[in-house]
Amino acid sequence: MKNIAKSEVLKTFDERRDNFKPYGLTCEKWTPKTMMRFDRHNEIEINFVPEGSVSYRFPNRCIEVPQGRLTLFWGLLPHRVEGGDNVSYYYVATLPMSIFLDWELPVEFVNDILNGGVLMEKNQDYSKLDAIYFSNWISNIGDKSTYKIILLELQSRLMRLAGRYAPCSNDDSLHVSATGKIEEMALYIAKNYATDIKVEDVSGIVGLNSDYATAMFKRAFGHTIKEHIVIERIAHAQRKLLLTNSNILQISYDCGFNSVSSFNMAFKKINGCTPREYRRYSVSEGAFGGGEGEV
């Protein structure tokens, strides 16, 4: 499980990483080194620059992330850093789409993100608070209670942003419909993984044959549509194991599994332990992983 990172080491983009490879829930300090290619991942990316500014290139525009103004976008949009101005480091957090959608943030705010918007805080009123948040999210992760606090702080911060943001550009030509069928399928899974969805349901929403859609999806993500549904369900189960006292049977049903045995089998395949072992170890040891940046 990849979660908020403890390391203060500055990160740079790993040019070798696969497109769509998940980062998970992370928060790290990055240096604004120019990226030689676009990155894509199915998380919400949140940027905060304490001093100076960072330039991002999207396919049809360049966006400057200025000092002290929280900025976020959907990582499935091709994006790369083109450098920074008077900045030694900046913060990058990634938030899995399933968590973002579960929070039931204002519809207009969510739609602006999913329609390709790059959204920014209108002013620097919360810059001092954001600097404290990011510093704490990086350094204070450790146990179940801290993890829950971080998620609550992220949720409340985005809820506050939803009432006071502005698009970074007047260019509204970049929409999800233009980003491709892969993104549409990934979004559909993120919204419906806890229901009894099948490969045919996912391929149907983009009007493709299920075999062709699966082949296309696997080329992009490195795993099939069916496997992606299971991955989303297990990620949801991990959060429930950490943040609730629900029993294993209830969690398995809440996450879309039709039996506790299939849940246990899928969970162990991905995590190397049973759900019960995962909960016990996470609570006692604070089992949280790092991010995907290159040191």
N, C-alpha and C positions, 0 to 999 in steps of 0.2 A: 504493500500500500504506500503510495507516494503522498506525502502531506507537507505541511508547512516546514520549511527547512530551518535548521538551527544555524547553519554556517553563515559567517559574515564575509567569507571569501567572495570577491567580486567575480561574477559569472560573465561568460561570453557565449554567443550562439555556437552550437556544435553544428558545423556545416555538413557533417555526415549523418545527422539524424534524419529519419524517414519522415516524409510528409504525413500529416495526420497522427503521428505518434503522440499519445496523450502525455501531458505533463502531470495531470492530476491537480490536487489542491496544493499550491506552492506559494511561497513568498520569499524572494531573494533580492540581493543587491546585484545589479548588473553594471558593467561599464559600457558606455555607448560606442562600442566598436562597430564599424560598418559591416553589415551582413552582406555576403556575396550573393545570396539568393533569398527568395521569399520563404517564409515559414508559414505553415498552416497547422492548426490544431483545434480540436473541438472543445475548447474551453473559452470562457470569458476572460479576456486579458485586461488587467487593471494596472495602469502606470501612474507613478508619482515621482516627480523630479523636485528634490529639495532646493537645488540651486542650478541656475542655467536653464538650458532647454535641450530636448532631444528631438531629432527629425525622423519621422516614419514615412516610408514610401509605400503607398498602396497602388494597385494597377492603374488607377486613373487620377491620382492626386498625391500630393505630399502634405503631410500634417506635422505641424510643430507642436510638441507637447511642452508648454511653458512651465516655468517654475511655480510650484505651489498649487497647481490645479489638477485635481484627480481626473484621469482620462481612462475610458474603457471602450472596448470593441470586441466583437466576436472573432475569435482566433481563426475561424475557418476562412475569413477573408485573407487573401495573400498579403503579407506584410513583411517589411524588413526595416531595420534601423539603418539610417544613412549617416549617422554621426551625431555629435552633440556640440553645444556652444557653451563654454565656461561651466561644464559639468564634469565632475569626477566620478559620480555614480548616480544611479537612479534605482527606484524600487519597481519590481515587476511581480505581480501576483496573478496566478491563474486559478480560475474557479470552474469546476466541472459544470457543464450545461445542465445536468440533471438537478444539481443543487440550486442553481440559478432559477430554474423553472419551478422548483418546489416551493420557493419562497413567496410566490404569488405577489411579485412586485407590480406596481401600476402598469396596466396593459399598454398604454402609450409608450412608456419607457422601454418595456420589453420588446415591443414591436419595432421601435426605432433601432434597437440593437440588432434584432434579427433581420431587419431590412438593410443592413450594411452600414448603419450609422457609426461614426466615431464621436462619442459623447464626452463632454468636458464640463467640469465645474465652472460656473459663470465667473467666479472671482476667487481670491485667495483667503476667504474668511476662515476656512477650515484647514489651512495649510499646517499650522502648528499641531493641531489634533491629528492630522493624517501622518505627520512625521513620527508622532508618538505611537500611533497605531502600527505602522509598518515596522518600526523598530521592535515593538513588543511581539508582533506576529512572528518575526524571524527568531527572536532569542528566547521567548518564554514558553514555547511549546514543550510538552513533556508528559502530561497525564490527561486522563479523560476529562476532568473538569476544565482544564486550560483549553483543550481542543474545542469544547462546547462554547466557551467564552469567545474564542476567536471566530467561530461561525456566527455567533450572535452579533458580534461587533461588525463583521463583514456585512451581514444582512441589514443591520440598522444603518450602516454607512451608505449602502446602496439605496436604501429607502429614502434617506435624506437627500442623496444626490438626485433621485428621481423627481424631486420637487423643485430642482434648481439647476438644471443642466442646459447646455446649449450644444447644437451640432458644431463640429470643428470646421465644417465647410458647407457652403451653399450647394455644392454638387450633390444632387440626390440621385445620380444615375446608377449608383452601385447598389443593387438590390439582391436579395437572396435568389430571386428568379434568374438572375444573371450569373450567379456563382455556381450553378450546376445541380444535377440530380443527386450527386453524392451528398451534398449538404442538405438537400431536402430529405433524403432518407435518414441521415444522421439525426436531423432535428425531429423527425417523426418518431424515431426510436427513443430519443431523449424525453419526448413528451408522453410516450405510451408504453414504456418498458414494463411497467407494473401491471399492465393488462395482458390478456391472452392474445398477444399479437403474434403473427406468423410471417414467414418470409414473403408470402404472397401479399399480405397486407402492405408491407413496406414497399415492395416493388410496384404494387398497384397504384400507390399515390404519385408515382412518377411515370406511370404508363409504360412500364417495361416488363418483359418476360422475366420470371423469377430467376431463371438460370443466368440470363444475361446480366441482370441487376446484381446478382451475387458475385459474378466474375468481376464486374466493374468495381464493386465495393471492395472486394478482396485486393485488387490491384492498388487501390488507394490506401486502405487501412491495414492491409497485411493479415486480415482475418475476415471471415464471412459475416453476412448479415445475422445469421443465427447466433454466431459466436459473439457478435457485438451486443445483441439483446441480452445475452447472459452476462457479459461484462458490465453492462449498465445495471442489471439487477443486483449483481454482487456488490458493486460500489454502493448502491443504496442500502444493501444489507449491512455493509461495514459501518455505515453511519448509524444505523439503527442499533447495532450491537454496542457501539460506543456511547450513544447519546440517550438510549432508552433502557428501560428495564423489561421490555417485552420479551416473552419467551421465544425460543428458537422456532417453534411451530408457527406462531403468529407472524414472526418476521418473514419466514419463508413464503407464506401466503401473501403478505403485504407487498413483497417484492416480485410477485408474478409467478412463483413456482407452484406447481400443482401437487407437490408432495415434499415432505421434509427430507426424504432420502435423495431425491434429485437435487435439492438445495444443498445438502451436505456434500454430495459428490462434486457439484460444480464449484462450491466454495473451496474445497480442499484442492481441487485442480489448479485454481488460480492463486490461492494463498499458501498452500502447503500445510494447512492445518484445518481443523474443523471449526465451525462457527463458535462453539463453546470454548475451544482452546484460544481462539483469536480474542474473544471478549476477556477471558481471564488474563491472558498475557498483556493485552493492551492496557487494561486497568492497572495491573501491578507494575508493569515495566515502562509504560509510555512508548509503545511501539509506533513511531512515526518516522517515515522515510524522508528522503531529500528530493531535490528537483532534478531537472534534466539538463541544466546548463553545464557548460564545459569550463573547468577551472583554468 
